[in-house]
Amino acid sequence: MALQDGKSRGTRWLNATALAESIGDGVARQVLPIVAVSVLGAGAGLVGVLNSLGLAAFLLLSFPIGVLADRRGNPLRFMGLGTLVRAEVAVVGVLLWGTGLLTGWGGLAALVAMAAVVGTADVAFTTGQGLLVPRLVEPQQIRWVYGRVQAMTQGGGAAAPLLVAGVLLLAPVPVAWIGAAAAYLISAAAQRRIGPLTPMRPPVRSSLWAEAKRGIGHLFGQPLLARVTVANALSNAAVMGANTLLPVIALSEVGVAPAAFAAIGAAAAVCGLAGAAMAARISERVGLRLTRVAVASAMVVGNGLVIGTLAGALPGRPEIWLVIQAAIAGAGSAIAMVAGSDLPARLVPAGQLGAVMGAQRAIVLGAMPVAALTFGGLAVTLGLLPTAWVWLALTLSSVIPCLQLTDGPSQR
C-alpha cells in the first residue's frame, strides 16, 4: 500500500486530532496548578509534585509501552485509549468539584491522582502518534507533517488558555474541565477517520531486556540522534522548571492576576503556533545545528527576564516581561520539537521504531518529572530567586549538545 502525501485525508484528520487533543491537554493541565494554588493554597513544592506526576509515566512506561506498540502494530488503538481515559479524568474533576470534594487535603490528593492518570494515558497517546506518522506518509514528508501537527497543537494550546481565562471571568475554574472532556471526545471521533495505514511486518519477539538493549543501542549508536536526545532532555527539564516556578512567581510573588496569567499562556501558545508553522522551513534552510543553537540561546535570554522581574530589577509591570519570556519560550519550544523530529524514522529500522522512540521519550520526557520535583524542592529550601538561577543555568546547558550537531543528508 502506497504511503500518502502530507496533504492527504488521513493527515488532515491527524491534524484535527492534534488540534482537539491539545485543547483538552492545555485546559486540563492549566487547570491543575491554578486550582492547586488559587483554590487550595498550594505552593511551589506541591505544584512541582503535580507536574512531576503528570509526566512520571513517561519515565517509567515509555519504553514498555513502545515495545508493546511495536508488537501490537496498531498505533490508533493506543491513541484512542489515551484520549478516552483523559476525557474520563476531566469528567471526574468536574464531579469532585460539583460535590464539594475538591477541598483541603482530600482535594490535593485528588489532583495528584488525576495528574498521575493523565500522565499514564498521555504515554499511550504519544506512543501511538509517534508510530502513526511514519506509516501514514513518505519519509521526506515526516518533518513537514510533524510541523503541521505541531502547528495544530500550538493552535489548540493558544485556544486553551483563552478558554480557561473566559471561564475565570464567568465561573469557577474547575468548570473548564467540561471543555477539556468535550475536546478529548472530538479527538477520539477524528482518530476513527485516520488511515489507511501501511502494513508493518511484526518484529521478532524477544525479552523486554533484549528489546531495551537494542532500543538504547540504536538510540546512542547514531551520534546525531543521541545529541538531539540529550539537547531535548535538557531543554524539557528547563521547561518543567518554568512550569514549576512561573505559576508561583507570577501569582504569589509579583501579583499577576489569574486571568492575566492565563492570557500570558495564550500569548505563548500563539507564538508557538507561529514557530511550529515555520519550524520545518527554518531547519531546512539554515540547518539543524544553527536552528537549535539559536532557539536555546533565545530561551536563556527569556529566563533572564524572569529573574530580573522577580528581583525587581526591570521597570514597568511584571506582565510585560513575563509575556516576552512566554513568547520566546513558546516559539522556541515549538521549533525545537519539529527540528530533528524526522530523525528516528529515518535512522531506525521500522520494526524497532517503537522501542527506540520509547527509549528516547523515557529520557527526553522522563527528565521532566525529575526536574519538577527538583525545582519544587529547591524552591522550598533555597527560595525562588536562587532556584531561578539554577533554572537559567540548566537552560544554558542545553546549548552545549546543540553546538555539536551536524547537518547530515537527512536534514537537507
Stockholm file with secondary structure:
# STOCKHOLM 1.0

chainA/1-412         MALQDGKSRGTRWLNATALAESIGDGVARQVLPIVAVSVLGAGAGLVGVLNSLGLAAFLLLSFPIGVLADRRGNPLRFMGLGTLVRAEVAVVGVLLWGTGLLTGWGGLAALVAMAAVVGTADVAFTTGQGLLVPRLVEPQQIRWVYGRVQAMTQGGGAAAPLLVAGVLLLAPVPVAWIGAAAAYLISAAAQRRIGPLTPMRPPVRSSLWAEAKRGIGHLFGQPLLARVTVANALSNAAVMGANTLLPVIALSEVGVAPAAFAAIGAAAAVCGLAGAAMAARISERVGLRLTRVAVASAMVVGNGLVIGTLAGALPGRPEIWLVIQAAIAGAGSAIAMVAGSDLPARLVPAGQLGAVMGAQRAIVLGAMPVAALTFGGLAVTLGLLPTAWVWLALTLSSVIPCLQLTDGPSQR
#=GR chainA/1-412 SS CCCBCTTSHHHHHHHHHHHHHHHHHHHHHHHHHHIIIIITCCCHHHHHHHHHHHHHHHHHHHHHHHHHHHHHCCHHHHHHHHHHHHHHHHHHHHHHHHTTCSSHHHHHHHHHHHHHHHHHHHHHHHHHHHHHGGGTBCGGGHHHHHHHHHHHHHHHHHHHHHHHHHHHHHSCGGGHHHHHHHHHHHHHHHHTTCCCCCCCCCCCCCCHHHHHHHHHHHHHHSHHHHHHHHHHHHHHHHHHHHHHHHHHIIIIISCCCHHHHHHHHHHHHHHHHHHHHHHHHHHHHHCHHHHHHHHHHHHHHHHHHHHHHHTTCSCSCHHHHHHHHHHHHHHHHHHHHHTTTTHHHHHSCGGGHHHHHHHHHHHHTTHHHHHHHHHHHHHHHHCHHHHHHHHHHHHHHTHHHHHTCCCCTTTC
#=GC SS_cons         CCCBCTTSHHHHHHHHHHHHHHHHHHHHHHHHHHIIIIITCCCHHHHHHHHHHHHHHHHHHHHHHHHHHHHHCCHHHHHHHHHHHHHHHHHHHHHHHHTTCSSHHHHHHHHHHHHHHHHHHHHHHHHHHHHHGGGTBCGGGHHHHHHHHHHHHHHHHHHHHHHHHHHHHHSCGGGHHHHHHHHHHHHHHHHTTCCCCCCCCCCCCCCHHHHHHHHHHHHHHSHHHHHHHHHHHHHHHHHHHHHHHHHHIIIIISCCCHHHHHHHHHHHHHHHHHHHHHHHHHHHHHCHHHHHHHHHHHHHHHHHHHHHHHTTCSCSCHHHHHHHHHHHHHHHHHHHHHTTTTHHHHHSCGGGHHHHHHHHHHHHTTHHHHHHHHHHHHHHHHCHHHHHHHHHHHHHHTHHHHHTCCCCTTTC
//
